[in-house]
Amino acid sequence: MVDRKLCSKAGRRGRWCARACVCRLERLWRDEVCAVGLADASMWRVILRFMRSRLAVACAVITLSVGLILFSVVSIASHRAHSVRSVRASTAAAQLHYYYYYYYYY
């Protein structure tokens, strides 16, 4: 068991943060044992409950990162395709203008 004085000072950084996690994990374990009994208590449920919010935030960050990367790649590819098309179109227009000018004046 972790000392209650340590749990009350758990808001600090460094080793106090680790102790805060230990205090929270112990509290969740005690709640699990009280809810289902010692024989049916599951450490996996406690660990999943302990990591649930962190796991949700991590999944959200990863999803947003992948989405941003895919959006950037598609946007860059679209921009390059559009600029290649516009260069080709402007080159064709310039050639047409050149031929028109050449045949008109000569």
C-alpha positions in Angstrom: 0.0 0.0 0.0 1.1 3.5 -0.8 1.2 6.1 2.0 -1.7 8.5 1.9 0.7 11.5 2.4 2.4 10.6 -0.9 -0.9 10.4 -2.7 -1.9 13.8 -1.4 1.3 15.3 -2.8 0.8 13.5 -6.1 0.2 16.7 -8.2 3.9 17.4 -8.4 6.2 16.4 -11.2 8.8 13.7 -11.4 8.5 10.9 -8.9 5.3 12.3 -7.6 3.5 11.7 -10.9 4.5 8.0 -10.8 3.1 7.8 -7.3 -0.1 9.5 -8.4 -0.5 6.7 -11.0 0.2 4.1 -8.4 -2.4 5.6 -6.1 -5.0 5.7 -8.9 -4.2 2.1 -9.9 -4.6 1.0 -6.3 -7.9 2.8 -6.0 -9.2 1.2 -9.2 -8.1 -2.2 -7.9 -9.8 -1.7 -4.6 -13.0 -0.6 -6.5 -12.8 -3.7 -8.6 -12.4 -6.0 -5.6 -15.3 -4.3 -3.8 -17.5 -4.6 -6.9 -16.9 -8.3 -7.9 -14.9 -9.8 -5.0 -11.3 -10.9 -4.8 -11.8 -14.2 -6.6 -13.5 -12.6 -9.6 -11.4 -9.4 -9.8 -9.6 -9.0 -13.1 -6.4 -7.0 -13.4 -7.1 -6.6 -17.2 -10.3 -4.7 -16.5 -8.5 -2.5 -14.0 -5.6 -1.8 -16.5 -8.1 -1.1 -19.3 -10.0 1.3 -17.0 -6.7 2.9 -16.0 -5.5 3.4 -19.6 -8.9 4.2 -21.1 -8.6 8.0 -21.4 -5.0 7.9 -22.4 -5.7 5.3 -25.0 -8.6 7.4 -26.4 -6.4 10.5 -26.6 -3.6 8.5 -28.3 -6.0 7.1 -30.9 -7.4 10.5 -31.6 -4.0 12.1 -32.0 -2.8 9.2 -34.3 -6.0 9.5 -36.4 -5.6 13.2 -36.8 -2.0 12.9 -37.7 -2.6 10.3 -40.3 -5.6 12.3 -41.7 -3.4 15.4 -41.9 -0.6 13.5 -43.7 -3.1 12.0 -46.2 -4.7 15.4 -46.8 -1.3 16.9 -47.4 -0.2 14.2 -49.8 -3.5 14.4 -51.8 -3.4 18.2 -51.8 0.2 18.3 -53.0 -0.5 15.7 -55.7 -3.6 17.6 -56.8 -1.7 20.9 -56.9 1.1 19.3 -59.0 -1.3 17.7 -61.4 -3.1 21.0 -61.8 0.1 23.0 -62.3 1.3 20.4 -64.9 -2.0 20.8 -66.8 -1.8 24.6 -66.7 1.8 24.6 -67.9 0.8 22.3 -70.8 -2.2 24.4 -71.6 -0.2 27.6 -71.5 2.5 26.0 -73.6 -0.1 24.9 -76.2 -1.6 28.4 -76.1 1.8 30.0 -76.7 2.5 27.7 -79.6 -0.9 28.4 -81.1 -0.3 32.2 -80.7 3.2 31.8 -82.3 1.8 29.9 -85.3 -1.0 32.4 -85.7 1.4 35.3 -85.5 3.9 33.7 -87.9 1.2 32.8 -90.5 -0.6 36.1 -90.2 2.4 38.4 -90.6 4.5 36.4 -93.0 
